[in-house]
Structure formats: structure tokens, C-alpha cells
Amino acid sequence: MLIAASLSALVLLSLLAVVAGGREITHRLVHAGCAAASLGLLIGGLTHLGTGPGGSPSIVLPLGLPWMAAHFRLDNLSALFMVVVDLAAVAASVYGIGYCRHLPEVRRVTPFFPLFLFGMNAVLLADDAFMFLVAWEFMSLASWLMVLADHKSAENRHAGMVYLVMAAFGTFCLLTSFGLMAGAGGAYTFTAMRQAELAAVPAFLVVLTAVLGAGSKAGLVPLHVWLPLAHPAAPSHVSALMSGVMTKVALYGLIRILFDLHGEVPWEWGAALMVIGGVSAVLGVLYALFQDDLKRLLAYSTVENVGVAVIGLGLGIAFKDAGEPALAALALVGGLYHIVNHSIFKTLLFFAAGAVISATGERRLSGLGGLLNRMPWTGTAALVGAGAISALPPLNGFVSEWLILQALFKGPGLPHWAMKFGVPVVGAMLALAGALAATCFVRAYGIVFLGRPRSLAAARADLHPTPASMRWTMAVLALLCILLGAIPVTVTDALSAVVQPMTGLHFAVSADLGWPWLSPVSSTRGSYSGTMLVMVGAVLFAVAVVLAHGLGTRGVRRADAWDCGHREDIPETQYTGQSFSQPLRRVFGTSIFLARETVEMPEPGERSPARLSVRMIDPVWVWLYDPISRAINFIADRVNRMQFLTVRGYLLMMFSTLVFMLLVVAWRQQP
């Protein structure tokens, strides 16, 4: 009842936003109502999580088409993702109360925000293909409309067009996948699909279309091109949900098909997912490392983290096919743990970016700097988020990547020669992605929050204080990053109950040394205690504070640093984001990203400065989408000529079509 009431409330809130108009009180009430409804859904998901592998009975409602009833069901997998979605939704709704106060296009955001939350939750509850796809489209169209909130910007209109095309492609692929599983009988319920037996070719196509459909929404390379366009265009609290949880709903769809509806997936698909995940992780973080736009940087890092999670899912498929349920459970727990973690720290980082943009009006790293003193709440929360996404202990991002690495270390024991050689390569890619992620966020945090302001807007950021609703949501998410890193055993035990129906084994990752320690394989191969690290860190921090302030003989005195009489340099002489990443850009950029550096030197005698400009192109556009676009335009141009045929031309076309159809009928009637 709580879940149904919360979903109904989201629909009513959307209607309220339309009827009540664009008054500020309306936006506050709608976002507060979304927070309450999402809290109800969060409680419903937490209550159901771990209650048993069977899940709740399917509920049938007379919705949808007359001959298609709507089926809804909640099991451990959907309950986990409901917790992921609605935890971020509560935070985004509270954050939006303060953030939307000065948002010019808020009237074009508020009506669709509740529908976006409704669509994501309905996808998780759907127990048949029809309702799954309807909810999927609710989610896609509501987010698309919020991306186009500032529709006067040509850049935003382009982002909306690309997003709409990729969303339509993903829906078509998922429709094909469900259609193949339904078979000729048209059994559209998930219960019937689980019992269906597929031949080799349809089974292959089911997995292929599921990977393409879910991968396009999740942002896997090369289907990631909409993320860096759409996420910066949307308001920050919407970007946080799109990047932090909508991509996870896509991974839920992939897991639901591969591990539940389809049945047994061969190890070759596990290997393919590992390669796709590894490539996405490395390329995604490289993309992020070279960005000057703060929100675009975060969008590209989502590609990396989705790739990390998919590595765990692919490895779980390989271990399951090899008859290693314990290692399959380890890999899946690591992948699901990273899904949970990424939803938290990526939401936090987008909130921090939104606070920075609200205070400065600036998204470019080259126009920021020195914000830690002016925005201490935001700077501290962003520091925790940057450490978590960089997989630094004792924060939550470290635990999930460490679990996936522990599973990868056992990969060479798989019986297939391709996995014996491929798993170490994927492990190296994961390690490289982790190192590059740390570099990326050292660069981003240092340029944005440290040093001196690079623009007048950054210098005056303290004149625009961050509202309390925004500060407290960032603080809560930062504490969750620490908490999920401090008590990983509690999280892994809950995730083990989720993966048990997939692997047939409830894997206790803390069996060797007891509760505080995480021993995924054995205590002799590697153990980790986030609790101990947090306790030791707290003690060391307290000692440092006492030594710095308690034992000092003099009070703190602030003065300018001695500069040997040298005149103070202007802020432009500081390191910039481009200069920080220049070595890596010259190593990877010219070969992978088609980077080109242009130096504009002044004429002799002129006193104007030299200018360096860097142009980078996503190679996926050049190698994949541009040829597809040219081919479509070529075909459309040829088809367009059919409008200008003569009467004889139209008669010839009709006669040819008739002959072709008769030949098809004759061929089908052959014994």
C-alpha cells in the first residue's frame, strides 16, 4: 500500500505543477511532495530487501491495453534498485527546493520531475514487457523534456535531439529482446518468459539486443554520446538523477534479462561484457580528464563507473557458466556494490557542481578556483565525493572496486583460454582507469576549490550563499560515502541475498575473520576492514588537531606569505585544467581523441599574448555516427526523389511491388 500510494502521489504532484502554474510556492510544494513520496518508496524497498528469494506475489491491474493486464512485482533485485533510485530521489527533491529558487526555466522542469521519478520506479516494479516498456518511455520522455528546459539554447536543442534518438534506439532494442523471448505465442509476462526455451539464434539475439538497449541508456561505449550532451543541459538535480540512478535503472534492465528472464548466458557474453566494460572505463575517464566543463566531466566519469560495474556483471556470467557460484557471487556483489556507491557519490558531485554553478554562474574549470574558503560546505562535501569516486580508502568507492579486483584475480583459473589471457588484461584496464580517475579528480578539485579565483564570479561566490536544503543534502550524501566504506560487511550481506537467486549460493564475504573484516576469497588472500580504517583515521585526525591547536604556545596569526619582494602574480599564471592534463593529452589525445593543439603567436613587435587552443573530437562520432548519418542522408535523398516520379514511374513501382509480394506468397506456400 505504501508503494502504491507513493507512486500515485507522484502522478498527482505532476498534475498539481501543471494546474498551479509557475509560482515559487508550487515548486517548493512539488519538490517537498516528491521527497515525501520517494521516502515512502525508499521505506518500501528497504522493508522488502532481504525478506526472501521469492519476492512478493505478482499484482495484476486492469491497466494498459484491453487484452493486456498490467503486472507488478517486487523481489530482492528490484527492491535493491528501488533503494538506490529513491535514496537519490529524496536527496534530489530536497536539494531542488533550494536549487530551483533561482532557476529561470523552473516552470518547464517541475511538472516533469515527479513523472521522471514515477517512470524509474515503475520500471523496477513492472512484471511484464508491456509495462516495462511503457515505464521506460515515461522515464526517457520526462528526462528528455527536462533536458530541453532551456530550449532557446542551440546546444541544448542538439543535446535533446541526440538523447531522443539514442533513447528511441534503446527502446527499439529492448522491444526486440522482449519480443524474441515472448515468441510466437506472445507471452508478454516475465513469468512466461522465464519458462520459454529459445533456440540458439533467438537466444543470441535476445542478449545482443538487451546489451544494446540497456547499454545505450547506461552509457556504455560506443553508445555513450548522449551523456556529455544531455547531462550538462539539464538542471543539476536532474543531471544528478540521470547520471546517478537512471543509468542504474538501465543496468537493472540488463541484469533482469540476462540473469532472470533469459536463463543461462554463455561465457562468451561474459567476456564481451568485460571487454565493453573495460573499454568504457578507460575511455570514459580519459574523456573526463580532458574536459573543461565541470558537468561534462562528471558525465564522462559516469561512462567509466558504469564500465566498472559491467566488468563485475560480465565476470559473474563467466564464473557462473564455469560452475563457480561462489566466485560468480563475489563478482556480482562487487558490481552491485559499485552500482550503489556510484549512485551516491555521483549524485553528491553533481549537487556540488550545481552549488558552484548557482554561486558563480560558471561551469568552466578555467573560470573557477579558490572556492573552498568561500564555499566550505560544498568544498568539504565535494572532497569526500572526489575521494570516493577515486576509490580511496576508507570511502565506499574503494570497497566495490576492491571486490571486483579480488574476483578478477581468480579469473585466470577459468577453463577457457580466452579468459585466462583476457581477464588479466581487463584487470589492468580497471587498474589504469582507477589511477586515471584519481588524476582526474585531483585536477578537478584542485582547479575548482583550491588556488586563487580565476574570474570575478568565482571571487564573489560567497555573495551568493548556498541554501540550507542544498548544504544538508550534500552533507548527508558525504556521510553515506563514509558509512558505506566503514561498514562494508553489512552492505555485502544484503547484496548476497540479492545475488543468491542468480547464482544459487548465499555468499558470506566475511566468513573467515568475523564481522569487521571483509574476506571475499580467504583471509590469506586479502582482507579489508573499513571500520578499523575509519577508527584509526579518526584517532589520527584528533591527534593532529590537538598537536596543531591544543599544544601551540601562540595564537593563530594570519599574514601574507613572504614572497622575496616579488610582485604578486595574476591568477592566470596558475595551473589550469588544460595544463594539468597536457602530458596525458599528448600521450593519448593525438592517437585516440584526434586532439590538435594550435598556437597563435603575435606578430613581431605586438604586445598581445600568445594563445593556445586545443580541439578534441570524440572518435566515436568520426568512426561510427558520422558514417551512419551520411548513409541515412544518402538513402533519404534517394527516397525523396520518389515524390517527383512521373505517372509511368509510379505505375512501374506499383507493378514491381505487386510482383515481389506475389513471389513472397508463392515462396511461403511451398511445401
Buried (B, 14 or more C-beta within 10 A) or exposed (E): EEBBEBBEBBEEBBEBBEEBEEEEEBBBBBBBBBBBBBBBBBBBBBEBBBBEBEBBEBBBEEEBEEEBBBBBBBBBBBBBBBBBBBBBBBBBBBBBBBBBBEBEBBBBBBBBBBBBBBBBBBBBBBBBBBBBBBBBBBBBBBBBBBBBBBBEEEEBBEBBBBBBBBBEBBBBBBBBBBBBBBBEEEBBBBEBBEEBEBEEEBBBBBBBBBBBBBBBBBBBBBBBBBBBBBBBBBBBBBBBBBBBBBBBBBBBBBBBBBBBBBBEBBBBBBBBBBBBBBBBBBBBBBBBBBBBBBBBBBBBBBBBBBBBBBBBBBBBBBBBBBEBBBBBBBBBBBBBBBBBBBBBBBBBBBBBBBBBBBBBEBBBBBBBBBBBEBBBBBBBBBBBBBBBBBBBBBBBBBBBBBBBBBBBBBBEEBEBEEBEEBBBEBBEBBEBBBEBBBBBBEBBBBBBBBBBBBBEBBBEBEEBBBBEBBBBBBBBBBEBBBBBBBBBBBBBBBBBBBBBBBBEBBBBBBEBBEEBBBBBBEEEEBBBBBBEBBBEBEEEEEEEEEEEEEEEEEEEEEEEEEEEEEEEEEBEEBBBBBEBBBEBBEEBBEEBBBBEBEEEEEEEEEEEEEEEEBEBEBBBBEEBBEEEEEEEEEEEEEEEEEEEEEEEEEEEEEEEEEEEEEEEEEEEEEE
